[in-house]
Amino acid sequence: MATILIKSATIVNENKQYVADVLVKDGFIERIDAQIDAHADEVINAEGLHLLPGCIDDQVHFREPGLTHKAEIYTESRAAVAGGITSFMEMPNTVPNTLTQQLLEDKYEIASRNSLANYSFFMGASNDNLDQVLRTDTANVCGIKVFMGSSTGNMLVDNPRTLDNLFAQSPMLIAVHCEDEATIKANLEHYKQLLGENIPVQLHPKIRSAEACYLSSSLAVELAKKHNTRLHILHISTAIEPHLFDNKTPLKDKRITAEACVHHLWFSDADYETKGNFIKWNPAVKTADDRDAVLRAVLDGHIDVIATDHAPHTLEEKGQPYLQAPSGGPLVQHALPAMLELYHHGKISLEQIAEKMAHNVATCFQIDKRGFIREGYWADLVLVNLNKPWNVNRTNILYKCGWSPFEGTTFRSQIAYTLISGNVAYANGSLIEGKTGKRLNFNR
């Protein structure tokens, strides 16, 4: 592998900023020092650039197998790398659903051939596959995914006995999608009686309401406390949920953690007027007060990590009426630039971005030697230029679906370089292919 010397970078890592050189050898960070004079196959002049640990996205839907008209592991991992995301954890609601150990390994095999980023895949839980779930290898699988709300696919786990057994017996972290199905169905029926089939997308957060989220999240927390389960609640979207989580216990000791997603930190229900189905997600984008409360919870430690819930659909699918249009949107290429934009607006610090998008994800999932800029750790790194504006448009979007909810947005910060396990995978606007990422390992 090539030896890489990064010169004069402003390192953002573990709540500090400082200028230093970084020497990368055999995939790992060999040395960090104020001045390194060593031979290297490649020298990167990083003067004026900020070096962050590569982002680790703990929630993506890359649609392979079975839904590859929307996305593929290859295409979406390219977009992730271009956006400074060096590792991803992918969800099981592909086709077929990832409900057996063989289907899980099939996805790893695809990624080993095609993923430019490092990767892991969640094992899926259903109402009747506990035997398969319990066989999951804790050392090289990120976690178990439970849909406590039927977001997409046929993976709703709504049998109380099954849920209790899952929480009691899971050998590892359970990540949950929390929305109460009965509440959503009642809300939907209410609006159908009022409006028939012509429901506007503006009512999405009324149908998939804050109350639906809270009912399900509080149930998950109750089950986790009952069984001392390692629980991770995904995409918190409301002002009423953060108090369910602890911000006093050190993260490494927490048994219950939470995630916020970029779209819930950026958009509000006012944006449905112009964005329509392009910001239709589950859970829904809600009010500005909800958005601001989620950001406060990220900053004060009630919410531990920031992710994307990258979930692309085609333009044709999104162009359907509200009731037919699927929920979800592509985000991995634009998540870090969006968070850096919030930094420019004074809403979050660079140190907090590194913490919530890299350090804390590695700590939550106990990822081996990633998520920090440390000697002896894998060189998963991203260099950003904080003062190089660019506009998101169809010519520079890398998602297979070809669109972004951020189209028309000008970001002030741009990704300059992305290193994946010690290889330069993206440099100054160009992807450098030929080397694949690595399977994540976990210290459990």
N, C-alpha and C positions, 0 to 999 in steps of 0.2 A: 504494500500500500504506500501511497505517496506520503512523504513528510511535508507538513504544512506549517509555516510560521506566520502567524498573524501579528502584525506590528502596530503598536501605538493605538490600540483599541480602548475606548472608554467602556470598561467592563461594568455591567449591571448585574449584581449577584449577591444573594444573601444579605439584602438590605444595605448594600454599599455600592458606591460608584468610585472607580479609580482607573487610571490609565496604566496599561501594562501590555506586555507581549505574551502570546500563548503559542506554545509549540505542541503540535499534534503529530503523533507517531503511532503507526500500527492501529489506527482507529481511536486511540485514546489521547486524552490530554496528558502529555508527559511533563510539562513544566509551565508555570505561570510566574512571570517575573517582570520587574520594571524594565529590564533590558536583557534580551536574549540574543546572543551572537552565536548562531549555529547554522550549519548547512541545512537547507530544506529544498525539496523538489519544487515547492511553490511558495512564494512569499506574497502575502496579501497586505497591502498598505491600508490599514484601517484608521488612519488619522482622520478625525472628525466623525467617525462612525461609532455607534454604540453596539457592544457585543452582549447579547442576552443568551441565556440557555434556551435551546430550541423548545418551542411550545409542545406540550403533550396534550392532545385532545382526547378526553376520555369518553366522548360520545359522538360517533359519526355513523352514518348509514351510506355505505358505498355501493349498495344495490346488487352486489354480485355474490352468489349466482342468482339467476332467475329474473332480474329486473334490469338487465344491462342496456335496455333502450334508454334508461334514465342516467346511468352512471356505471362505471367499472372501477375496480380497485386500482387499475393502472391510471386511468384518467384523473380520478379524484386524488390519488396520492401525489400526482404531478402538481395539481392545484394546491394541495396542502404544502408541499415543499416550497413552491413559489410564494406562499404566504407565511413562511417561517415556522410551519408546524412540522416537527421532525419525527413525531411518533403519534399514532392514532390507535384508538380502541373502537372496534366496529361492532355494531349491534346485530342481533340474531334474526330480525324479521325480514330476512331475504326469502327467496323461494327455491327450494323448500325452506321452512323455518329451521334454524339451527338448534334442533332438539335432540340430536344424538351425538355421541362422541365422534362417530365417523363423519357426519356432516360438518362438525366443527373442524376436524382435521383437514377436510377437503378445502375449507376456506384458507387455512394456513398454507396449504400447498399452492393455491392460486397466488397468494401474497408473496410467497418465497420466489416465485417466478416474475411477478409483475409489479410489486410495490416499490416505489422509489423511497418511501418513508419507512421507518420502523413500525411494527404492527403488533397488535394483539386483537383477539376476538372474544366476545362474550359468549358464554354458553347460555342458551335460552331455556327458560322454564315454562311449562304449560301446566294444565290441570292434571296431567297424567304421565309425566316423565321424570319423577323424582329419582328413580333408579339411575337414569342417565346423568342427571345433575350431580348426584353424589359421587360419580366416578371422575369428576373433573379434576385435573391436575393443578394443584394450587401454585406450583412452581413456574408454570409457563402459560397460564390462562389468566386473564385480568380479573374476571369475575363472573357472576351469575346475573342475568338480566331478567327482571320480572316486570311485566306490564300489569299494573294495578289500575288499568284504564285502557280501553281498546283503541290505542292511537292509530295503529296501522296493522294490517295483517290479521291473523287469527290466533294471537298469543295472549289474549286476556286471561289472567289467572284470577278467577272470582270465586273459587271454591274455598270457603273459610278453613276447612280442614287441611286442604292442600297448602294454603298460605301458612298456616300454623306449623305444618311439618317442614316446609321450606325454611322458615325462619329458625326453627328448632335444630335442624340437621345440616344446614348449609356448611360446607367445609371452608368457605371463603366469603369475601365481600359480595353482598347482594346489592345491585344497583336497580332502583325502581323508578318507573314512570307512574306518577300518582295523580289520578283524576278519578273521582267517584262516578262510576258508570250510571247508576240510577239517577243521580242528580242531573247529569248531562242529558239523559233520555227524557226526563221530565221537562227540562228547559226547552229542548228541541220540540217536543210535542206542543208545548205552550205557544211557541212562535209559529209552528205550522198551523195551529188553529187560528191564529191571528192573521197570518200572511200567506198561507198555503205554501207552495214550493218556491215562492219568490222572496226568499229570505236574503237580505243584504249581508255582505261579509262584515259590516260594522257590528252585527249582532253576535259575531263569533265569541267575543269575550263574555257575552251575557249567557250564551249557551254553554260554553266550556268555562264556567264561572270560577271566581276566586273561591267560592264555597265548595265547589267540586274538588278543587285542588286541596283545600285545607282538610276536608273530610278524609281524603285518601292519605295524605301525608301524615296526619295525626294517627291514623290507624297503623301505618307502617312504623312510625316511631314507637307506638304502643307495643307492637309485636316485637320489635327489636329490643326494647327494654325488658320485655317479658323473658326473652330467650338469650339476652346478651349477644345478639347478632351483630356482625359487622355490616352496617347499613349505610348506603350512599344514595341520597335522594337527588334525582336529576332535575334539571331545569326549573328551579324555583322561580315563580313568576308573579307572586302576590306580596302585598305588604303584610298579610296576616300569618304567613308561614315562618318567617325567620326566627320568631321567638321559640319555635320548636327545637332549635339547635343551640348548642353550648358554645360560647366564645371565651370561656375561661380555661378549659382543659387544653394542654398542649396538643397540637394536631396529632402527633404520633401516638397519643394515648386515647384519642377519641374513638368511640365505638359507633357513633352516628355522625355522618358528615353530609354536606350538601353542596350542590353545584348551581351556578348561574350560567346562563347562555348569553352570548353577545347580543342577539336580537332583543332579548328582554332588557338589556342594559342600554339599548340604542333607540328602539322604536316605541311608540305608544299608540293608543287607539285612535288618536288624531290622524295617524298615517294611513289608516285604511282608506281614507278618501282618495288618496293619490296612488297608493301601492296595491290596494285591493287584495286579491288572493295571493299576491307575491309575498305578503307577510302573514299569510294564514299558516300558523303553526299550532301544534298541540304540545303543551298547554298554550293557550292563546296569548298574544301580545295584549296587555291590558292597559290600565290608565297610566298617565304620567306619574301619579302618586305611587302606583305599584312599581313602575320602573325605577323611580328614585329611591324607594325603600329597599329594593333588591340591591342597588348599588351601595347604599349605606351598609347593608348586611354583609356585602363582600368586603367592604373596607374595615368593618369592625370585627370581622372574624366569625360571625354567625354562619356565613356561607364561605366555604373553603376554597373552591376552585372555579375557574371560568372555562367554559367549553363552547362548542358550536352547535351541537345537534344538527350537523350538516346532513340534509335530507333532500336531495334534488328530485325534481319532477320535470317533465318536459313542458315547454311553453304551451303545447296543445292541451295538456292535462290541466295546467293552471288557468287556462283560458275558459274553462267550463264555468257554468253557474256555481254559486257558492256551495250548494249541497253536493255537487258532483266533484268539485275541485279538491284534490288531495291536499293534506296539510304537510308543510315542510318546505325548506328551501336550502339552496347551496350557500355555504359560508366559509369553508376552510381557507380559501385564498385571501379573504378580506377580514378575517377575525382580528389578527394582530394589527394590521393597519387601522382598523376601527378603534381598537383599544388605545393605540397610540394617539389617535385623534382625540379621544377622551382625555388623554394626558395633556395634549395641547390646550384643551379647554379647562385644565386645572381640576379635573374631576378624579384623577387617580395618578399615582406616581409611577415612574418607571420601575422602581423597586417593587411596588405592589403588583404591577403587571407580571414581572418575572416570578414573583411569589405565587400568584394565583394561576398562572398559565403553565408553570413548569415545576417549581419547587414543591408546591403543595400537592400537585397531582402525583408526583413521584412518591411523596410521603404517604398520601392516602392509599395508594395501591401497592406500596412497598416495592417499587420498581428498582431493579438492581443497577446501580452505577449510571443513572441518568437523571436529568432534571436539574442539575447543578453544574456550575463551572468550577470543577475541582480537579486537581491532579489525580490521575488514576481512574477518572470517570470517562465514559464514552464521550467523544467529541461530537455532541449534538448541539450545534451552535447556530445563531442567526445574527448577522450584522445588519443593522438598520441605519438608514440615513434619515434623521429626523426632519430634515429641511430639503426635501426633494418632492414637491407636489406632483400628483398625477391624478388623472380622472378615470374612473371605472366606466368602461364602455365595452360593447360587444367585441371589439377588436382585440382586447387584452384579457378577456375572461377565458379561463382554462377549463371550466367545468364542462363535462360532456353535454349537459342540458343547455349550455350556451347563454345563460342569463344570470343575473344577480339582483337581489333586492337593493344593493348599493349602486346600481347603475345611475350615472349622473352625479355621483358623489365625488368630490375632490378630496383626497387624503393628502395631508402634508408630509407624511412619512412613507418611505419606500423601503422594501426589502432589498438589500444589496447582495448578500451572500447567505446561503444556507448550507451547513455541513451536516451530513447524515452519517453517523457512526464513523467519522473521520474522513469522509469523502465529500468534496465540493459537488453538491447536486444542483445548485442554482447560483448563477453569478451574473450580476448586472443585466437582468432581464432575460437570461437564457437558461433553460434547463440543461443539465449535463447528465445524460442518461448512460446506461451501460452497467451500472452497479445498483443492486437492490438493497433495500433496508434489511434490518435484522429483526427476528422475533424477540419481543420483550421477555425478560425473565424477572421473577419476583422473589423477594427474600421473605418467604413465609415458611 
